[in-house]
Amino acid sequence: MTTPHTIFCAQGPETVHASSPTPGLYVYEIPANVAVSSPLRWRLGHRSGLAIAAATSEADATRGAQAVADLADWTADYVDLRNKVDRKALFRRLSAAKCHHPDEERQSA
């Protein structure tokens, strides 16, 4: 089951259809006009609309959500999470689930 979810990207806000495998986290495919050349078409994002990780498949993004579900109360505000979540543990778990930093292409350019 999917629900409309507003995300934020360089083009501005976009509404996508997303699933929520764990409360506060959403999995969705980015619109065709976003990161056009990226093979990482799926995102794991926070309810705030900000992306946490990128993946090549819905299954990988969903696995990422499940892998980090117990790290925080993802229904909390983004600012609170930013100060509380162990980022090393977060990205270690996401990497094991075949998820990448959402800005990976930009960082390697």
HELIX and SHEET records of a PDB file:
HELIX    1   1 GLU A   58  VAL A   68  1                                  11    
HELIX    2   2 ALA A   69  LEU A   71  5                                   3    
HELIX    3   3 TYR A   78  LYS A   84  1                                   7    
HELIX    4   4 ARG A   87  ALA A   96  1                                  10    
HELIX    5   5 GLU A  104  SER A  108  1                                   5    
SHEET    1   A 5 THR A   3  CYS A   9  0                                        
SHEET    2   A 5 GLY A  12  THR A  22 -1                                        
SHEET    3   A 5 LEU A  25  GLU A  29 -1                                        
SHEET    4   A 5 TRP A  42  HIS A  46 -1                                        
SHEET    5   A 5 ALA A  51  ALA A  55 -1                                        
END                                                                             
